[in-house]
Amino acid sequence: MSHNPDCLFCKIVEGKIPSKKVYEDEDVFAFHDIRPAAPIHFLMIPKKHIPMLSDMTILDEQLLGKMMLLAPKLALEAGARPGESGGFKVLLNNGADGGQEVYHVHMHVMAGPRPWKYQ
């Protein structure tokens, strides 16, 4: 599995930087955002170091699909309201113009009563 010793998120996966874990399996790690933009806000990352969404290939298709399918389950477990009156947001930033700050693919999962910082 790819790893970058200088990457903040790789250090979190390794336990070198503390985090408030939401979920972990052999491929994915999820943890609460340290600057939440919504009442519920966590990040889901692949354990494999991939700098940006645009760097993912067909070989990462299953990993990305797994993350997308985990998002609703983890959002509900974190307290998101179900159904049409509830819901959650999934956000993937890619590159500087896309607002990416940490260059390790990460999915923001946000939920809870509005308004939020990111509308």
N, C-alpha and C positions, 0 to 999 in steps of 0.2 A: 504494500500500500504506500502510495506517495505521501511524503511528509516534507514540510519546509520548517527547519529549525528556527527561522526568524519570524514565522507567521504567528500572530496573536491567537488566532483560532486553533491552530495546531497545538499551541501551548496549553490552551484550555482543554482540548481533547486529551492531552497527555496528563492533565492534572497539575501542571506546573503553574498555572494561574487559576485561582479559585473561581467557581461559577455556581449559580443556583440551578442545578440540573432539573430538567423537565422530563427527559427521555434519553435512553441510550440503548443501542443494539450494536451489532458488529459493523454496520455501515454508517449509521447516523447518530449524531449527538444533538440534543436540543437543550437550550438553557435560556433563562430570563435575560432580557436586554437590560444593560446597566443604565440606559437612558430611555425608559419606556415612553412611547408616543401615544399609547392607549392604555386603558385600565388593565388589559391583558396584552402583553407583548413579549414574545420570546423569539429566539432565533433557532433555526434548524439548519445544521451544516452536515455535509458529508465528512466522514472521518478522513477520507482520501483528500489530499490537498489539490484543489482545482482552483486557480485564481479567479476566473470569471465564468459566468454562464456561457458566454460565447466561446470559451475554451472546451466546453463539454462536447463529447463526440457520441456517435451511435453506441459506443461501448459504455457510456454513462446513462443510456436511456432507462434502464431498469432502476438505477439509483435515483434519478430525477422523478420517475414515476412513483417510486416508493415514498419519496419525500412528499409529493403532492397528495398521495393517499393517506399519509400520516397526519397531514395538516388538520383536516376536520376532526379526526379522532382526538388529537392532542389539544386542539382549541376547545372542544367540548369538555374534556377532562380538566382544563384550566379554568373553566367557568363560563365560556361563551354560551349565550342563549341559543337553543336550537331553533330550527325552522325559519320561516320568512321574516318573522319579527325580530329575530336574533341575527346570528351570522358572525362572520369573521372576514378579515382581509389577508391575502397572501401577496407579498411584495418581494420581488427579486431585482436588486439594482445591478447594473452591468456597466463598469467603467466609470471614469470621472464624470462624463456628461450624464450618466444615469444615476449619479449620486452615490456610487460605491465608495466606501471609505476603507474597508478592510478587504484586501484582495485574497479572499478565500470564499468560494461560493457560499452564500447564506440566504436563507429564506426567512423573511420577517413574517410572523403570524401575529395578527393584532385583532382584538375583539373588545367588547364591552360597550357600555353606553357612550354615545357621542355627546359633545364634540371631542375629536382627537386632535393631536398635533398635526397628523397627516390626514387630510380629508380624502 
